[in-house]
Amino acid sequence: MENSQSKIAAKFALSEITVKVCRAQIMRKMEAASLLELGRMSERLERIRD
């Protein structure tokens, strides 16, 4: 079974390492402690935008 990193990498023709590094950079910039927290931040931003 593929994990989300490999699915994202395949969709955008990137390596899994690239996806992992980008995700880590986004989490650091957003000061998110976990992927769950990052997802919640994303949902809040979507609500504000709409």
N, C-alpha and C positions, 0 to 999 in steps of 0.2 A: 504494500500500500504506500502510495506516495504521500509525503508530508506537504504542508503548504508551501514551504520554500521551494521544493522541487517543482510543484505545480506553477508557481509564479515564475520561476526561472524558465520553464518550458514555454509558458505563454508569451514571454517577452524575449525569448532567445538569449537568455543570460545564464551565467554560471550560478550555481547555488551559493557559492562563496560571495559573489557580488550582491545577491539578494540579502544574504546574512549581514554583510557589512552595511548596506544601505539601511536595513531595518534597525541595526544598532545605532547608526548615526541619527536616524529620526527619533528613536527612543531617547537618546541622550539630549538632543535639541529640545524635545518636548518635555523632558524631565519625567518620563514615564518609567515607573518601576517594573512594569510587566506589560506583556502584549494585551492582556485584558484591560489594563488601565489605558493603554494607547487606543484601544477600540472604543472605550467609553468617551475618551477625549474627541475622537473622530465623530462619534454620534452627536456630541454636544455641539461641535462646530457645524455639523450639517443642519442642526435645528436652528442655530443662530443665522446661518446663511439663508435659510428658507423663509 
